């Protein structure tokens, strides 16, 4: 029994001489976490997610809908979020696209989410410059989806930031060029393009591809 205190003392002495262990790095906000959250939300059958695409980017209703969709059990410290709202909208659209449609030109297999109606010039004029620019990018993406429905649907079968994604984006280059209006330039990175293409593709599949009323 006398050996027990000696053993405890020896263990304590050994522990005191061990080098301190580095703390695990804190999880960092990322766009990947946005996609993780959307998988979680869709997997939980969160119906608030379906409301987001029915709101106009840049309007107050869009902010409220996104807030309501993301607050809940899928908002966890292990997956901190990052990125502009279009990444959230794109991740939602991509997940709902595969949930609701087998192809962009096929009947829905699940009741589609509503998408916002094409914007009039008057409504568009009330938005700030940044949302208007994002809507122009969404309009471009919708045009690409209409021109290449099969390739666009297959695009979302590629892993994000992979060689396959880059190759699929390169295959869409002719359609992208054809959809640029005079004076417009294309400067989207693959992650940004994927986000806008997903929402544009969902609009096409849902039968409401136009972003602007003047385009009808």
Secondary structure, DSSP 8 states (H G I E B T S, - for coil): -HHHHHHHHHHHHHHHHS-----------BHHHHHHHHHHHHHTT-TTHHHHTTS-TTSHHHHHHHHHHHSSTT--GGG-B-S-HHHHHHHHHHHHHHHH-SSTTS--SS--------B-HHHHHTS-HHHHHHHHHHHHHHHHHHH-HHHHHHHTTS-TTSHHHHHHHHHTHHHHHHH--TT------HHHHHHHHHHHHHHHHTT---SBGGG-
